[in-house]
Amino acid sequence: MNDKEITFAADRMLGRLAKWLRMLGCDVTCGRHLSGHGLIRAARTEGRLILTRDRSLRRKQPPPLLFIESNDYVEQLRQVMGACDLRPGAGLFTRCLVCNSRLEPREKDFVEKLVPPHVLATQERFSWCGRCQKLYWPATHQHKMLDALGKIAPP
């Protein structure tokens, strides 16, 4: 990513895009409360770039925004990555895909009672979201996301 981290406020129509940007390590606020004036308020208050599919939003004098052209999340991600010069890097899988919080590394003894025995036996690295209590590890789902990202944004 750039030297200065770009933070985003995504309207509620862009939840899947928000998830993929979080996978890249981007700080993206998104939710049902973020539409119209709520989206503008969040962007102004927190210095975020607005990501929206709402054409009428431009008439409400918003802070900087990026109008998302496509309904397809792959094209949306390509557009944002190109417009903001985002590159996959060290930030991959450092944010919770659900709530946007930074993930914290956890040792096996911490997750022992939280994961199935198979996962404990086959995985070495775990990440924890202290806010929503979600636990992540680099298994099949993460590999599939990385494969898809390679097709979306080839190196």
Secondary structure, 3 states (H helix, E strand, C coil): CCCCCCEEEECHHHHHHHHHHHHCCCEEEECCCCCCHHHHHHHHHHCCEEEECCHHHHHHCCCCEEECCCCCHHHHHHHHHHHCCCCCCCCCCCECCCCCCECEEECHHHHCCCCCHHHHHHCCCEEECCCCCCEECCCHHHHHHHHHHHHHCCC
